[in-house]
Amino acid sequence: MKPSLLPLLFALGLGLWAGGAWAEKADRNKPMNVESDALRYDDLNQTSVFTGRVVLTKGTILIRGAQIDVRQDAEGYQFGIVTAEPGKLAFFRQKREGLDEFIEGEGERIEYDGAKDTVRFQGRAQLRRYRGAALNDEMSGGVILYDNNTDVFSIDGALAKGAPGSASLPAGRVRAMLTPKPDPAPLPALSPAPAGPVVPPLRVTPVLPAEPK
């Protein structure tokens, strides 16, 4: 699977979001677990086709769709194609490394490339970033490619059709809402040092007292 994009109209780095954080790296080595209504498995070609209310988990990765085609190559890398039910969107979610943040996306078709560690959303594509439970960034377009290795996403508006529940997005356009990175919390003010004992000032005696006879 080698996803390709039409000429890019919009490209941004996730460094605008939280700089220096990547997708959860441990997910690469986690087992893939899938639930569905039906399964067709081909051991010779190392392919599986799950159909009917499919739910896939792999570490912090969560994928939902009507059908998921999974293939594994000789090196053990896994590849998946997720398709949604007619009129609906397939779903993808993954945690970001070392942060309480999640990347979440939807599309009529989602392609996961385990070797390149990329996710491609196609058809009414949407991508969101949550910090905790709060939505911070949101973008939509025709095709969105998210690279887990570099935390860079690229959006192509050529196939944009708008998102459910929102105003339609004209073809050839993309839409993005980016929240600035929050300022670091200020350091607590230092309390003044405790006062020591009061020492009376020295007095100057101009004439020494006479010694007693």
N, C-alpha and C positions, 0 to 999 in steps of 0.2 A: 504494500500500500504506500504510494508516494503522493500525498496530497499536493495539488498545485492550485495556485490562486490566479484569478484574472488580474490585470494590472491593478496594483493597490492604490486606492484613493485615500487611505487613512492608515497610519501606522504609529503606534505609541509603545513605549516601554513601560513595564510595570514598576520601574524605578520611580515613576511619578506617583505610584501608590504607596509603597512602603519600603523601597530600596533595600537591596541586599537580602531579600527573603525569596526562597524558591518554593515550588510545590513540594509536598511531603516526599522526600527521597526514598523513605523506607517502603513506600507503596510498590516500588518496582519489584521487590522480592517477596511480596505477600501473595498468598494463594488467591485465585479467582473463584468466587462463589456465586452461583447463579440459580435463581428460582424462576420457573416458567410453567406454562400449561403443557408444553410439549418440547421434546428434544430429539434432534437427529444428529448422531455422532459418527464421524468417519475416522477410525483409528489410523488407517493407512495414511491419509492425507492430513491428519491432525486438525480436523475442522469440526466445529459444533455449530448447530443452528438451533437457537432457542426461540420459541414463538409463544405469544399469548401472555400479556401482562408480565413482561420480563423485568426482573430486578437483579442487577449485578453489583457485587461489592468486591473491592480489592484494596485492603487496608482502609484508608480514609476515602477512597473513591466510591461513589455511588452513581449508578447508571440505571435509568428506567426507559423502557420503550416497548413497542409492540413486537419487535423482532431484533435479535442480536446475533450476528454471524461472527464467530470467534475462530481465529486461526493461530497456530503456534508454529514458529519456524524451528530449524534445526538447532539454533542457539538458545532456544527457550523463550524468545521474545513473543509476546502476545499482541494480536491485532484484532480490533473489533469494529464492526459496522452496525450502528444502531439506527433503526428506522421507526418512525412514529406511526400511530394510527392515522388514517385520513382525517385531516382537519385539526390534528393535535400536534404537539411537539415532544420530541424525546428530551431527556434530562440528563445532565452531568454535574457532579459536585466533587470537589477535592479540597483538602485542607492545605494551607501554606505552611512551609517549614518553619518551626519555632515561633509561630504567631497564632493568636486566636483569630484567625482570618480564614475565610473560605472563598474559593472561586466557584461560581455556579453558572451554568450555561444551558441553553435550550436551542433546538433546531429541528427541522423536519428530518434531518439526517445528521448523525454524529459519527466521526471516524476517529478511533483511538489507535495510535501507532506506538507500540511499546518500545520499539528499537530507537526511534527518533524522540520518543517521549513528547509527542505532540497530540493535541486534540483539535479537530476541525468541525465546526458547526456550519451547516449549510441549510438555507431555506428558512426565512424569518428568524435568522440567528440572533441570539441575545447572549450577553455575557455580563455577569454582575460580581461585585466583590463585597463581602460582608465582613465588617469588623465586629466580632461578637455576633450579636443579633441585629445590629444596625446596618442598613444598606448604605454603602459609601460611594460606589461607582457603578455605573450602568451604561452599556452601549449596545447598539443594535445595528444590523446591516444585512446584506445578502449572505456573505460568507465571513466567518471569523476563525482565524487560526491562532491557537494559543500554544506557545512553546514552553514546556516546563523547564527546560534546561537553562534558558536565558530569561524567563519571565517576561517575554515580549509577546504582545498580541498584535495581529494585523487584521484590519477590517476592510472588506471590499463591499461597496454599496451597490454593485451592478445588479444584484438580484434582490435588493431590498423590497419587501412587501408590507412592512409595518409589523407591529406586534399585537397579539390579542389584547383587547382592552385599552389600546392606545390609539392615538391618531395615526392614520396611514403615513408611511414614509415613502416619498417619491423614489422611483427607480434611480439608481446612480447616486444616492445620498446615504450617509451614515449619520448616526446620532450618538452622542456621548455626553455623560454627566460625570465629571471627575471631581472628587472632594479632595481638597488639599490635605497633605499629611499633617496630623495634629502636632502642635508644638510640644516639646518635652515638658513634663511637669517641673515647675520651679523648685529649686532646692529650698528646704525649710530654713527660715532665718536663724542665725546663730544667736543664742541667748547671751547676754553680757556676762563676763566673768564675775563670780561672786566677790564682793568687796572684802578686803582683808582687814585686820585690826587697825584702828586709827592710831597713828604714831604722832605724838605732839611735835610741833616744829622745834628745832634747836634754837636756844636763846644765846645771844652773844653777851658775854660779861666783859665790859671794857677794862675793869680794874680787878686784879685778883684780890681776894680778901686777905687782910694781914694775918700772919700766923700768930697764934696765942703765945704769950711769954710765960 
